[in-house]
């Protein structure tokens, strides 16, 4: 499996005081040097952490790939078509949420998402849909033309170590197998950390894990380079 590192919360820390510290671009460079195969950023409507300038600079400076998380809005589509990141991951977005609370309802807005995805694909951008691990959402995702899904691992992460862990894990595994049978590549992320990530090896042919908060949290104690190396070792 590959490791994508989300650097949003480096920007959160920067924005808490204004200015340029810690430097999000330097953070991305450190992640790349220590095993990250892509860098993820979520350009939110309210720009609460990553800014437009961050995305523009990352596209110019990254030696790996930029994965741009974004809502299904006209503004974000326009930005993606202009900047052409390596990949985009379409996510639901609510202004009041602290972090993304659930998967995108692809099944409930299939035609809208089909139309949204097409110009991105035409531009050569890889498209992933961030979804809850259900049969309905996987099948709808396959109908959009997107090449990837990213399974929302939040429920598994929350239930890890409880009697409900296995139930949530089986949902992930079954959804991944279904997606792969429909021709989709499968990523996973949200809430994965140094204790619970090992079970992702039990899901065949996962392509990439996108992990952010736990790596940045670990970096407070051991430094960003070491935190990425440790997670890379677990993912590999």
C-alpha positions in Angstrom: 0.0 0.0 0.0 1.0 3.6 -0.6 0.9 6.3 2.0 -0.7 9.7 1.3 -0.2 12.3 4.0 -2.7 15.0 4.6 -1.1 18.3 5.7 -4.2 20.3 6.5 -3.5 20.5 10.2 0.0 22.0 9.6 -2.0 24.8 8.0 -4.4 24.8 10.9 -1.5 25.5 13.3 -0.1 28.2 11.0 -3.5 29.9 10.7 -3.9 30.0 14.5 -1.4 32.8 14.7 -1.2 34.0 11.1 2.1 34.4 9.3 3.9 31.5 7.7 4.9 29.1 10.5 4.8 26.2 10.3 5.5 26.2 6.6 3.0 23.9 4.8 5.2 23.6 1.7 8.2 22.6 3.9 6.0 20.1 5.7 5.0 18.5 2.3 8.7 18.3 1.4 9.5 16.5 4.7 6.7 14.1 4.1 7.9 13.3 0.6 11.5 12.8 1.7 10.3 10.3 4.4 8.0 8.1 2.4 4.8 9.8 1.4 3.8 8.9 -2.1 1.2 11.8 -2.3 0.3 14.9 -0.4 -3.4 15.5 0.3 -4.9 18.9 1.0 -8.6 19.8 1.5 -9.4 23.3 0.0 -12.5 24.1 2.0 -15.1 26.6 1.1 -14.2 28.7 4.2 -10.4 28.2 3.7 -10.1 27.3 7.4 -6.7 25.7 6.9 -5.3 25.2 3.3 -5.3 28.4 1.2 -5.4 28.8 -2.5 -1.8 29.9 -2.5 -0.8 26.6 -0.8 -2.4 24.6 -3.5 -0.8 26.6 -6.3 2.6 26.3 -4.7 2.3 22.6 -4.0 1.4 21.9 -7.6 4.6 23.6 -8.7 6.9 22.2 -6.1 5.8 18.6 -5.2 8.0 15.8 -6.5 5.2 13.3 -5.8 1.5 13.8 -6.5 -1.1 16.3 -5.1 -4.4 14.9 -4.1 -6.9 17.8 -3.8 -9.9 17.1 -1.6 -12.8 19.3 -2.5 -16.6 19.7 -2.3 -18.9 19.2 -5.3 -19.2 22.9 -6.1 -18.8 25.0 -9.2 -16.0 27.0 -7.5 -14.0 23.9 -6.7 -14.5 22.4 -10.1 -13.2 25.6 -11.7 -10.1 25.6 -9.5 -9.3 22.0 -10.2 -9.7 22.4 -14.0 -7.4 25.4 -13.9 -4.7 23.9 -11.7 -5.0 20.2 -12.8 -3.8 18.4 -9.7 -2.8 14.8 -10.2 -6.0 13.7 -8.5 -9.1 15.1 -6.8 -11.2 13.4 -4.1 -14.8 14.6 -3.9 -16.0 14.9 -0.3 -19.1 16.2 1.4 -18.6 19.5 3.2 -20.5 21.3 6.0 -19.2 24.6 7.3 -20.0 23.7 10.9 -18.2 20.4 11.0 -14.8 20.1 12.6 -13.7 17.4 10.1 -15.5 15.5 7.4 -18.2 13.6 9.2 -19.3 11.0 6.6 -19.1 9.9 3.0 -20.4 11.6 -0.1 -24.0 10.5 -1.0 -23.2 9.5 -4.5 -26.3 7.3 -4.9 -28.5 10.2 -3.9 -27.0 12.7 -6.4 -25.8 10.4 -9.1 -26.5 12.5 -12.2 -25.1 15.6 -10.6 -21.9 13.8 -9.8 -21.6 12.2 -13.2 -21.8 15.7 -14.8 -19.3 17.1 -12.3 -16.8 14.3 -12.8 -16.8 14.3 -16.6 -14.8 17.6 -17.3 -12.3 16.5 -14.6 -11.7 13.2 -16.3 -11.6 14.9 -19.7 -8.8 17.1 -18.3 -6.8 14.0 -17.3 -7.4 14.3 -13.6 -7.8 11.2 -11.6 -11.1 11.3 -9.6 -11.9 9.6 -6.3 -15.1 9.6 -4.4 -15.0 9.6 -0.6 -17.8 7.3 0.4 -19.2 5.3 3.3 -18.5 1.5 2.8 -22.0 0.4 1.6 -23.0 -1.6 -1.5 -25.3 1.2 -2.6 -22.6 3.9 -2.6 -20.0 1.6 -4.2 -22.3 0.7 -7.1 -23.3 4.3 -7.6 -19.6 5.4 -7.6 -18.8 2.9 -10.3 -21.5 4.4 -12.5 -20.0 7.9 -12.3 -16.8 7.2 -14.4 -14.5 7.9 -11.4 -11.5 5.6 -11.3 -11.2 5.5 -7.5 -13.2 5.4 -4.3 -11.8 6.3 -0.9 -13.6 4.4 1.8 -14.5 6.4 4.9 -12.8 4.5 7.7 -14.2 6.7 10.5 -16.6 4.2 11.9 -14.0 1.5 12.0 -11.6 3.8 13.7 -14.2 4.9 16.3 -15.2 1.3 17.0 -11.6 -0.1 17.0 -11.0 -2.1 20.2 -14.7 -2.6 20.9 -17.1 -5.4 20.1 -18.3 -3.5 17.1 -14.9 -3.3 15.5 -15.3 -6.5 13.4 -18.7 -5.4 12.1 -17.2 -2.1 10.8 -14.1 -3.8 9.4 -16.2 -6.3 7.4 -18.1 -3.4 5.8 -14.8 -2.0 4.6 -13.5 -5.3 3.3 -16.7 -6.2 1.5 -17.0 -2.8 0.0 -13.4 -2.9 -1.2 -14.0 -6.3 -2.9 -17.2 -5.1 -4.5 -15.5 -1.9 -5.8 -12.6 -3.9 -7.2 -15.0 -6.3 -9.0 -16.6 -3.2 -10.6 -13.2 -1.9 -11.9 -12.6 0.7 -9.2 -9.3 1.2 -7.4 -9.7 1.6 -3.7 -8.1 4.0 -1.2 -9.1 4.4 2.5 -8.8 7.0 5.1 -10.2 9.0 8.1 -9.3 8.3 11.7 -6.6 5.8 10.9 -3.7 5.9 13.3 -0.7 4.0 14.5 -2.7 1.5 16.5 -5.5 0.6 14.1 -3.9 0.9 10.6 -2.5 -2.6 10.7 -5.9 -4.2 9.8 -5.9 -2.5 6.4 -3.5 -5.2 5.4 -6.4 -7.6 5.7 -8.1 -5.9 2.8 -6.8 -7.2 -0.6 -5.3 -4.7 -3.0 -5.9 -1.4 -1.2 -4.0 1.2 -3.3 -3.3 4.0 -0.9 -4.1 5.1 2.7 -4.6 8.9 3.2 -3.7 9.8 6.8 -3.2 13.2 8.3 -4.3 14.0 11.9 -2.6 11.1 13.6 0.7 11.8 11.8 0.7 15.5 12.6 -0.2 14.6 16.2 2.6 12.2 16.5 4.9 14.8 14.9 4.4 17.0 18.0 6.4 14.5 20.0 8.9 12.9 17.6 9.1 15.3 14.6 7.4 15.1 11.3 10.1 13.1 9.5 10.0 10.4 12.2 6.2 10.4 12.3 5.9 9.8 8.6 8.6 7.1 8.6 6.8 5.2 11.4 3.5 5.3 9.6 5.1 4.4 6.3 6.6 1.3 8.0 3.2 0.3 9.3 1.5 0.8 5.9 4.1 -1.1 4.0 
